[in-house]
Amino acid sequence: MGSATSRDRLMKLLEPVVGAEGLDLEDVTVTPAGRRRLLRVVVDRDGGVSLDDVAEVSHAVSAALDAGDAMGATPYVLEVSSPGVDRPLTEPRHWRRAVSRLVRADLRDGTCVEGRVVGSDEAGVELDVSGAPRRIEYQDLTRGRVQVEFRRLDDAEDDGEDGDEG
């Protein structure tokens, strides 16, 4: 069985399990790790994922895998985590979760745009690009990436307020 087929099977099996925990299944990967395999399950939701969420979904995923033969007889290690900041923004829910973040959006015409996500809906995303609003439809995007900011706009505003206190 090919890795794409294996991944698809695992996604199909685990999506309802993760969904029952109130989370979205973002990705599943299986990689060889010596005599074992490493099964990585990436989950997310609006508002983020806590350690308790990860523990609960880990138990549910483990039970679902133990009940079937999706992983076969070879031993594996299960790792459940939330996506990192470098995860590509490819779905409307990714853009919704990136509101107020600085992003770089790669467009289908080969250009890219950098701006702060102001809002999003099922059809597209609204960016603030150098103070000017810009609407980009998802059909015109290939992907986006959150840009790492060492000093976010919110932090700078908070510093100004703290400086006024005695």
N, C-alpha and C positions, 0 to 999 in steps of 0.2 A: 504494500500500500504506500503510495507517495506521500510526501510530507504535507502537500496542499490538501490531499484528501483526509489525512489524519487531523490536520488543523481544523478543517471544515467539520469533521465529525465531533471533535471536542467542542468547537464553538456551538454547534447545534445541541449537544448534550448539556453544556454548562450555562448557556444563556438563560434558560428558565430558572435554573438553580440560583444564579447570581441575581436575576430579576426578583425572585421571591424574597431576597434579602434587601430589596430596595436600591440595588446598584445596577449600573450598566457594565456589561462585559465589553471591555475595549480590545483586548487581544489575548491570544493564547499562543505560546511557543513551546516546542519541545526540542531540547538540545542534548546531545550525548555529553555525559560527564563521567568518564571512566567506565566502570561496569554498570553504572546507573544512567538515568536520564534526568534532566532537570525540566520540570513542567512549570512554566511561568504563566500565571494568570493575572492579567491587569484589569482592575476594576476602578470605576469612578462614579461620581454622582454630583449633582448640583450641591454646592456648599462644601465639597471635599469629602474625604474618607478618613475616619479616625482609626486608631489602632484597634479599638473594640470592633469596628466594622470589619476590618481585615481578619481578625480572629474568628468572628462569627461566619463570615463567608468562607474562610479556610475550612472550618469544620463541615459546612454544608457541601462544599466542593469535594472534600475528601470522602464524605459519605456517598456522594453520587458516583464517584470514581470506583470506590470499593464495591458498590452494588452491581457494577457492570464490568465489562472487559475492555473498555475503551483504551486503557493503557497497556493491555496485554500482560504477559507474565514477567517482563523485565522490571526490576525494581526502579522506582523513581522518587525524586524529591519534589514536593509541592512547594512552590513559592507564590504567595499572593501579595500583590502590591498595587499602589496607585501609580498613574503615569507620572513621569518626570516632566520637568519644565520643557524638555527638548522634544516632547511628543508632538508630531505634526498635527495641526488643526485641519481635519478633513471632513468632519461632520458638523451639522448645525449646532448640536449640543456642545461640541468643543469650543466653538466661537462664543456661544452663550456663556460658558464658564470662564471665558477670557475677558469678560467685560472689565474695563478699567486698566487692562494690561497693554503694554506696548507690544505690537506684533509686526512681523514682516510677512506680507502676503505676496506669494508668487502667482502671477496671472498667466492665463493661457496664451496671451500674446507675447510672452517672453519677458515682460517687464515685471518689476516688483514695486510694491508700495509699503512704506513703513508709517504706521500711525497707531493711535490708541483706540481700542475697541470701545465704542460708545454704546452700541446695542446690536442686537441681531434678531432675526426671525427665521422662519422656515425657508425663505427665499434668498436671503443675503445678509450682509454685515455692514454696519455703519461705522466708519473710522473717522477719527479726527486726525487729519494729516496737516501738520504745521498750522493748526488753528482753523482749518477749513474742513467742513464735513464732506465725506466722500462715501457714497454707497457703492458696494461691489456685490453683484449677484454671485451666488455660489457656482453657477455654471461658468462664470468667468475666472474662477479661482482654480489653481491646481492644489495648493496647500498653503498653510500659514504656519508660522512658528512664533511662539512667545519669545521676546527678547529679554535677556537677563538685564535687570536694572539694579545697580548697587545702591542707588538712591532714588526711590520712586517719588513721584509727584506728591503723594500723600505724606511721605516722610518729610519732605521739605516743608510742607505746610505745617506739620506738627512741630518741627523745629522752630519755626517762627513764633508759634504760640508759646512754646516752652521758654523762649528767650525773654518773653515779657514778664514771666513769673520771677519772684524774688529770690 
